[in-house]
Each structure stands twice: as structure tokens, then as C-alpha cells.
Amino acid sequence: MKRRNFITVTGVTAAGTLVTSPGWAQGAKSGTKKRLALVGTGDRGSTFWGQRVQADYGDIVEFVGLCDVNPGRTGYAKELIKTNCTVYTDFDEMMKKAKPEMVIVTTVDATHDAYIIKALEYGAEVLTEKPLTTDETKLKQILDAELKSGIKVKVGFNYRYGTIFTELKKLLAAHRVGQVTSVDFHWYLNVFHGADYFRRWHGHRANSGTLLVHKASHHFDLLNWMIDSDPVEVNAYGMLEHYGKNNKFRGNNCRNCQHTKECKFYWDMTKNPHYMKLYAENEKQDGYLRDNCLWREGIDIFDKMAVQIKYANGVQVSYSLTTYSPYEGWRMAFNGKTGRIDASEGIPYNKNSVADQAGLHLQEMSQKTTAVSDVEEIVVTDNFGKFHRIAVPISSSGHGGGDSRLQDKIFRYPEMEDPYKHAAGTRDGAMACLIGFAARRSIDECRTVKISELTDIKPTVDRS
């Protein structure tokens, strides 16, 4: 989905006139391209921010450097992306020699701050994967570095650009159900996708900040964006009661385990040639196991989470994240003074069919051209009145089609009008992370946490 579809996400033209950027497009005509560097060549970096960017925007951008602590992964990423650029294991060396104009940060979450700050110090633009960072100290350092450099950091919140979330934003912006007073939001990760976080580096809070930061920052950003106000108070509950130490047996990793026949969560990575080349062939470099045992006792993140959020404008939110659901999907409802908006995606019994749950995440992460493949409904119910159904076309790949529109906005049409404020910066990234930080502290300390304890960012009642 390209230029037109970014504005007409669900077939209804947004207000405003499309304005394309003269910058990069003219640069391509004159023979110059935007110089990009990628730090972090794991799966997300090498495919979505590497292979896909090169394929779709190679006429206006070029990779001048790839960097990773694992030289084997950079070598494979170079082949995958189809670039002739130099690969590095030292970030400073890359910045000095390659001189990129933009750095894309896709490393382990806990290291985002180091690369964002260094890139800004070298005068480069920065685009980072979510979450922005993993604790409030690192967050302040990023914000201070951004202010000092005068360069704005972009955060890759792709869910905002999905068709169904855009349609919800439009309904709320139009005050379709009056003043919103509360929101119910529940996200379900199935036993394939949810379990995979516990195999990977995400299973350790020192790396990911827990799923309240790594995964839920997506969801908290959607809430902040749709509610159009800032969070001020958080109360949360969470436990690790399914994965990690909560099993009677465990092994080293799936490829070298004696419990493959009895473990329902056994995952055969050898059937995925891409993962074998990217990860298995390079384990000797850093010891990272992509198919680590999800029952290992060192896992210290939560696998069920419930969060209550109070906003500056008085809206109250009830949110939950489950990591071992039989199906993948979500439900969201906005309660307003004149009605209610209900939306959901992926709930199998709503369609009287069961999708291939094992393949859903691979489909969502697919880097193939986005195409509409399904329809979901938003239901608007008026108080003392009728309900109205709105059919929304969605894609099962590329995060609901959001991936394509996010990258178009960043690379192809950066000056395109953005009436619903899809583009996200550090303040958006910060507020999403801060809910996660506060929720984590609330669970650890068994108390309500105010956002003001974690930051000096002043909350805005109405961000519109």
C-alpha cells in the first residue's frame, strides 16, 4: 500500500491535501541517495529494516554500513539485503568511516540508548525500533541527547498505521460516541507467538525490560494516540506462572533436548533455513541460542499482566496481556458518554473458523507485499439507539498493513500530510515506555505508581 492508501486507509479520504517530499525523491533524480546504516542485524533488522527497505526504496536510499556484535550475522544480513556495503562490529568505526546520514537501531532493547545517543553525537538522524528504551534513566539520557543535538528521533510504531486502528482513531477524533470515559483493551498472544518471547533474549528483563516494555509499548502507544492524552498513574499485577521454572523438565535448547516428544512447546528450528543461517550458524560467535529452552529457570519476566491506567483527561483504562492463549488476537472497547465502540481482530469464534495459529506470527511478520486478505468489523452502538457495523479491510501480513505505510512515511513521503498524527517521535516513545516502567515497578513494589515519579515530562490533558 503506497501513497494513496496511506491517506485512504479504509476507503474514506482523510482531510487535507497530499504533499509529497521534494527531498529524497529529488536526490534520487540527481544521483544522490540517503546514506543509511543499520545497527543490529537480527531477524527484524536484517529483513524489515534491511531487505525490505533496500527492495522498496533502493532508488532513494543506500546502505553504507551494517553493524552487529556478531560478525557472522552481519555477513549473512549483507547477502540477504543485497548490498555491497562494509560490515562492522565496532559502531564508532562504522560512523567514522561510513558517515551515514541516518542510523536505524534494531539491537537488543536494553542497548538502544547507547546507539541512539552515539548516532546523535555523530550528527546522524536516528530511527529506532520500539521500545525506545528499557528504564527511566536511559530514557532521560536519550531525551537529553536529542535536545542537545537538535535532531529528532523517529520511533517505529507500525501498529498506528494499521487499517483498523486508523479507523478507530478517525471515529474517536470525530467524537462519534461523545467524550470517552474508559477503555477496555486485551491482547492475546497464542502458545506459539507468546512462547517464542521466552525462548529468546526477551525472557530476561535486563534485555527487554519485560514484555510490559518490549511488547506492550506497542499497545500503550495505541492507547496514548487514540485517547490523545498522557498517562498519569498506573497500577498493575503480573506473574510468571506458566513458562520458565514452572515446568517439571527442561533442556538446553530445542535442537539438543531429550524431552522433544513430551514437550508440547518443542520447536524445530532446523525447518527454517533463514533462522539456521542467521542464528544457528553464528552461535559460535556469541553463544546466543535462538531456540533456547522456554522452561529455563533464569527467565525473570512476567507471562500474565494486568494494568490499570489513569489519564490526565480522566479516562481510565483496563489492559491485559496474556502469553499462552489458544488463539492470537485482541479486543478493544471505548466507552463514551453517548455510546460505545467495539473492535477486535483474530478472535476465531467470531468467524466460526480457526486459523493456523502456528503460522499466524510468521504471516504477520512477513515482508511480502502487503495485500488486503480479510475484513474485520468495528461496531458502534449509540445509547438508546441502534448499533452500526463498519467493515474494515485488513491485511494478515506486515502488522495489518501498517509496515508498508510506516516505511512510506519515513522514506518515500516524509512530508506527507498526517492529519491523524501517525508519525511517532521520542515523546510518543517515552510515554509508551513510561507506562511499562510504571507497571513493572507497581508489580515489583505492590503499589500504585505515578508517572511523575519516573520523569519530568509534564502530562498533557489534551494532545490534539
TAJOGI-V792534 format. One record per pair of residues at least 4 apart in sequence whose ideal C-beta (glycine too) atoms are under 7 Angstrom apart, sorted by the first residue. I is the first residue (numbers start at 0). GAP is how many residues later the second one is. D is the distance in whole Angstrom. If there is no record, write none. Layout:
# TAJOGI-V792534
[[I,GAP,D] [I,GAP,D]]
This chain:
# TAJOGI-V792534
[[0,4,4] [0,5,7] [0,369,5] [0,400,6] [0,403,5] [0,404,6] [1,406,6] [2,15,7] [2,405,7] [2,410,6] [3,4,6] [4,4,7] [5,399,5] [5,402,6] [5,403,7] [5,410,7] [6,6,6] [6,7,5] [6,11,6] [7,4,7] [7,5,5] [8,154,5] [8,157,4] [8,158,7] [9,153,5] [9,156,7] [9,157,5] [9,382,5] [9,383,7] [13,405,5] [13,406,7] [14,404,5] [15,401,4] [15,403,5] [16,400,7] [17,398,6] [17,399,6] [18,396,6] [18,397,6] [18,398,6] [19,5,7] [19,393,5] [19,395,7] [19,396,6] [20,4,6] [20,392,6] [20,393,5] [20,394,4] [21,4,5] [22,4,6] [22,391,7] [23,4,7] [23,10,6] [23,36,4] [23,387,7] [24,35,6] [25,4,6] [26,5,5] [26,6,6] [26,7,7] [26,33,6] [27,5,6] [27,31,5] [27,32,4] [32,27,6] [32,28,5] [32,29,4] [33,26,6] [33,27,4] [33,67,6] [33,68,6] [34,27,6] [34,29,5] [34,64,7] [34,65,5] [34,66,5] [35,25,5] [35,26,7] [35,27,5] [35,28,7] [35,64,6] [35,66,5] [35,68,6] [36,27,6] [36,28,4] [36,30,7] [36,57,6] [36,61,6] [36,63,4] [36,66,5] [37,7,6] [37,11,6] [37,12,6] [37,25,7] [37,28,5] [37,66,5] [37,68,7] [38,28,4] [38,52,6] [38,64,6] [38,66,6] [38,68,6] [38,76,5] [39,5,4] [39,28,6] [39,65,6] [39,66,4] [39,67,4] [40,4,5] [40,5,5] [40,25,6] [40,27,4] [40,32,5] [40,33,5] [40,36,4] [41,4,7] [41,31,7] [41,64,7] [42,4,6] [42,235,6] [43,4,5] [43,5,7] [43,62,5] [43,85,6] [44,4,5] [44,5,6] [44,61,3] [45,4,5] [45,5,6] [45,31,4] [45,34,5] [45,35,7] [45,232,7] [46,4,5] [46,5,6] [46,320,5] [47,4,5] [47,319,6] [47,355,7] [48,4,6] [48,55,5] [48,57,6] [49,4,6] [49,27,6] [49,30,7] [49,31,4] [50,4,6] [50,29,5] [50,30,5] [50,316,6] [51,4,6] [51,315,5] [52,4,5] [52,8,7] [52,354,7] [52,358,7] [53,4,5] [53,9,7] [53,27,5] [53,28,6] [53,29,6] [55,351,7] [56,4,5] [56,354,4] [56,355,6] [59,351,7] [60,350,6] [62,18,6] [62,20,4] [62,22,5] [63,21,5] [63,34,4] [63,36,5] [64,20,6] [64,21,6] [64,23,6] [64,29,4] [64,33,4] [64,35,6] [65,8,5] [65,11,6] [65,12,6] [65,19,6] [65,21,5] [66,7,7] [66,21,5] [66,22,7] [66,24,5] [66,27,5] [67,5,5] [67,6,5] [67,21,7] [68,20,6] [68,217,6] [69,212,5] [69,215,5] [69,216,5] [70,4,6] [70,18,5] [70,214,6] [71,4,7] [71,209,6] [71,210,3] [71,213,5] [72,4,6] [72,205,6] [72,209,5] [73,4,6] [73,13,4] [74,12,6] [75,4,6] [75,201,5] [75,202,5] [76,4,6] [77,5,6] [77,9,6] [85,12,7] [87,5,5] [87,6,4] [89,4,7] [90,4,6] [90,24,6] [90,27,6] [91,4,6] [92,4,6] [93,4,5] [94,27,5] [99,24,6] [100,23,6] [100,24,6] [101,22,6] [101,23,4] [101,25,6] [102,12,7] [102,16,4] [102,21,5] [102,23,5] [103,23,5] [104,7,6] [104,10,5] [104,11,6] [104,21,7] [104,23,4] [104,24,7] [105,23,5] [106,4,5] [106,5,6] [106,8,6] [107,93,6] [107,99,5] [108,22,6] [108,25,5] [108,98,6] [108,99,5] [108,100,6] [108,105,6] [109,24,5] [109,96,6] [109,97,5] [110,4,6] [111,4,6] [111,16,6] [111,20,7] [111,21,5] [112,4,6] [112,20,5] [112,25,4] [112,28,6] [112,29,5] [113,4,6] [114,4,6] [115,4,6] [115,10,5] [115,12,6] [115,26,5] [115,37,6] [116,4,6] [116,24,6] [116,25,6] [116,28,4] [117,4,7] [118,5,5] [118,7,5] [119,6,6] [119,25,5] [119,26,6] [119,29,4] [119,31,6] [124,26,6] [125,27,5] [126,27,5] [126,29,6] [126,283,7] [127,4,6] [127,25,6] [127,27,6] [127,28,7] [128,27,5] [129,25,6] [129,26,6] [129,27,6] [129,87,5] [129,88,6] [129,299,7] [130,78,7] [130,82,5] [130,83,6] [130,86,4] [130,301,7] [130,302,5] [131,7,7] [131,10,7] [131,23,6] [131,294,7] [131,297,3] [131,298,6] [131,301,5] [132,5,4] [132,6,5] [132,9,6] [132,300,6] [133,4,6] [133,74,7] [133,75,3] [133,79,6] [134,4,7] [134,74,7] [134,302,6] [135,4,6] [135,301,5] [135,318,4] [135,319,6] [136,4,7] [137,4,6] [138,4,6] [138,291,6] [138,294,6] [138,316,7] [139,4,6] [140,4,6] [141,4,6] [141,284,7] [142,4,6] [142,283,6] [142,287,7] [143,4,6] [144,4,6] [145,5,7] [145,6,7] [145,7,5] [145,280,6] [151,273,6] [152,272,7] [152,273,5] [153,256,6] [153,271,6] [154,269,5] [154,270,7] [154,271,7] [154,273,6] [154,274,4] [155,250,6] [156,61,7] [156,64,5] [156,267,4] [156,271,7] [157,241,5] [157,244,4] [157,245,5] [157,248,4] [158,6,6] [158,59,5] [158,63,6] [158,240,6] [158,243,6] [159,5,6] [159,62,7] [159,65,6] [159,242,7] [159,262,5] [159,264,7] [160,5,7] [160,241,4] [160,244,4] [160,245,5] [160,261,5] [161,4,7] [161,237,6] [161,238,3] [161,239,6] [161,240,4] [162,4,6] [162,229,6] [162,230,6] [162,231,5] [162,237,6] [162,238,6] [163,4,7] [163,179,6] [163,181,6] [163,212,6] [163,228,5] [163,230,6] [163,236,6] [164,4,6] [164,57,6] [165,4,7] [165,254,7] [166,4,7] [166,211,6] [166,223,7] [166,225,5] [167,4,6] [167,58,6] [167,173,7] [167,175,6] [167,210,7] [168,4,6] [168,56,7] [168,57,6] [168,251,5] [169,4,6] [169,250,7] [170,5,4] [170,170,6] [170,209,7] [171,8,7] [171,54,6] [171,162,7] [172,247,7] [175,165,7] [175,204,6] [176,157,6] [176,159,3] [176,161,5] [176,162,4] [176,163,6] [176,164,6] [176,203,7] [177,158,4] [177,159,4] [177,160,4] [177,161,7] [178,157,6] [178,158,5] [179,47,7] [179,135,6] [179,154,5] [179,155,7] [179,156,5] [180,134,6] [180,154,6] [180,155,7] [180,156,6] [181,133,6] [181,134,5] [181,153,5] [182,40,7] [182,44,7] [182,132,6] [182,134,5] [182,150,7] [182,151,5] [183,134,5] [183,148,7] [183,149,4] [184,34,7] [184,38,6] [184,132,6] [184,134,5] [184,147,5] [185,134,5] [185,144,6] [185,145,5] [186,32,6] [186,134,5] [186,143,5] [187,134,5] [187,137,4] [187,139,6] [187,140,6] [187,141,5] [187,142,7] [188,4,5] [188,5,3] [188,133,7] [188,134,5] [188,136,6] [188,139,6] [189,4,6] [189,135,5] [189,136,6] [189,137,6] [189,138,4] [189,167,5] [189,170,7] [190,4,6] [190,133,5] [190,135,7] [191,4,7] [191,165,6] [191,166,5] [191,169,6] [192,135,6] [192,167,7] [192,168,4] [193,129,3] [193,130,6] [193,131,7] [194,4,7] [194,70,5] [194,99,6] [195,4,6] [196,5,4] [196,6,7] [196,14,6] [196,126,7] [197,5,5] [197,45,4] [197,46,7] [197,96,4] [197,101,6] [198,92,6] [198,93,5] [198,95,5] [199,90,7] [199,92,7] [200,6,5] [200,7,7] [201,5,7] [201,6,4] [201,12,6] [202,96,4] [202,98,6] [203,4,7] [203,94,7] [203,95,7] [203,96,6] [204,4,6] [204,5,5] [204,95,5] [204,96,5] [207,5,6] [207,6,4] [207,93,7] [208,4,3] [208,5,6] [208,227,7] [209,91,4] [209,92,6] [209,230,6] [210,4,4] [210,5,6] [210,90,6] [210,91,7] [210,94,7] [210,110,6] [210,112,7] [211,4,5] [211,90,7] [211,93,6] [211,224,4] [211,227,5] [211,228,5] [212,4,6] [212,220,6] [212,223,4] [212,224,7] [214,106,7] [215,4,6] [215,105,6] [215,220,6] [216,4,6] [216,215,4] [216,216,6] [216,219,6] [217,4,7] [218,4,7] [218,100,7] [219,4,6] [219,212,4] [219,215,4] [219,216,6] [220,4,6] [220,203,7] [220,207,6] [220,211,4] [221,4,6] [222,4,6] [222,94,6] [223,6,7] [223,7,7] [223,204,7] [223,207,5] [223,208,6] [226,84,6] [226,88,5] [227,234,6] [227,235,5] [227,236,5] [228,82,4] [228,83,5] [228,84,4] [228,86,6] [228,231,7] [228,232,6] [228,233,6] [228,234,6] [229,81,7] [229,82,5] [229,201,6] [229,229,4] [229,230,5] [229,233,7] [230,78,5] [230,80,6] [230,200,7] [230,203,7] [230,204,5] [230,220,6] [231,78,6] [231,79,7] [231,80,5] [231,218,7] [231,219,5] [231,227,5] [232,77,4] [232,215,6] [232,217,5] [232,218,7] [233,73,6] [233,75,6] [233,201,6] [233,204,4] [233,205,5] [233,208,6] [233,215,5] [234,73,5] [234,207,5] [234,213,4] [235,69,7] [235,70,7] [235,71,4] [235,203,4] [235,206,4] [235,207,5] [236,69,5] [236,206,6] [237,64,4] [237,66,6] [237,67,4] [237,205,4] [238,63,6] [238,65,6] [239,4,5] [239,59,7] [239,61,7] [239,62,6] [239,63,5] [240,5,6] [240,62,7] [240,63,6] [241,4,6] [241,61,5] [241,82,5] [242,51,5] [242,52,7] [242,56,6] [242,60,5] [243,51,7] [243,52,7] [243,53,6] [243,55,3] [244,52,5] [246,48,4] [248,10,5] [248,46,7] [249,43,5] [249,45,4] [249,46,6] [250,5,7] [250,6,3] [250,7,6] [250,8,6] [250,42,5] [251,4,5] [251,5,7] [251,41,6] [252,4,7] [252,36,5] [252,38,5] [252,39,5] [252,40,6] [253,12,6] [253,13,5] [253,14,7] [253,15,6] [253,37,4] [254,14,6] [254,15,7] [254,36,6] [256,36,7] [258,4,5] [259,6,5] [264,29,6] [266,24,6] [268,6,5] [268,7,7] [268,11,7] [268,21,6] [268,22,4] [269,6,6] [271,4,6] [272,4,6] [273,4,6] [274,4,5] [274,5,7] [274,15,6] [275,4,4] [275,5,6] [276,4,6] [278,4,7] [278,9,7] [278,11,4] [279,10,7] [282,4,6] [282,5,6] [282,6,6] [291,4,7] [301,141,7] [302,20,5] [302,21,7] [303,18,6] [303,19,7] [304,15,7] [304,16,5] [305,14,5] [306,12,5] [306,132,5] [307,9,7] [307,10,6] [308,8,4] [308,10,7] [308,126,6] [309,6,6] [310,4,4] [311,147,4] [311,148,6] [311,149,4] [312,148,5] [312,149,6] [326,19,7] [326,21,5] [326,30,6] [327,18,5] [327,29,6] [327,32,5] [328,15,7] [328,16,5] [328,17,3] [328,18,5] [329,14,6] [329,15,6] [329,16,7] [330,13,5] [331,11,5] [332,7,6] [332,8,7] [332,9,5] [333,6,7] [333,7,4] [334,5,5] [335,4,7] [337,44,7] [337,45,5] [338,41,6] [338,42,5] [338,43,4] [338,44,5] [339,41,5] [340,37,6] [340,39,5] [341,37,5] [342,35,5] [343,6,7] [344,31,5] [344,49,7] [347,5,6] [347,6,5] [347,7,6] [354,5,6] [355,4,7] [358,4,6] [359,4,6] [360,4,6] [361,4,7] [362,33,5] [362,34,6] [363,32,7] [363,33,6] [363,35,6] [365,31,4] [365,32,6] [367,29,6] [369,25,5] [369,27,6] [369,28,4] [369,31,5] [369,33,7] [369,34,5] [370,24,6] [371,21,4] [371,22,7] [371,23,6] [372,22,6] [372,23,5] [373,20,5] [373,22,6] [374,16,5] [374,17,7] [374,18,6] [374,19,7] [375,16,5] [375,18,5] [376,12,5] [376,13,7] [376,14,6] [377,12,4] [377,14,6] [378,8,5] [378,10,6] [379,7,7] [379,8,5] [379,10,7] [380,6,4] [381,4,6] [393,6,5] [393,7,7] [394,5,6] [394,6,4] [397,4,7] [397,5,4] [397,6,6] [398,4,5] [400,4,7] [401,4,6] [402,4,6] [403,4,6] [404,4,6] [405,4,6] [406,4,6] [407,4,5] [407,5,6] [408,4,6] [408,5,7] [408,7,6] [408,13,7] [408,14,6] [409,4,6] [417,4,6] [417,5,5] [423,4,4] [423,5,6] [425,4,6] [426,4,6] [427,4,7] [428,4,6] [429,4,6] [429,27,6] [432,4,6] [433,4,6] [433,17,5] [433,20,6] [433,21,6] [434,4,6] [435,4,6] [436,4,6] [436,17,6] [437,4,6] [437,11,4] [437,13,6] [437,16,6] [438,4,7] [439,4,6] [440,4,6] [440,8,5] [441,5,6] [441,6,6] [441,7,5] [448,4,6] [450,4,6] [450,8,7]]
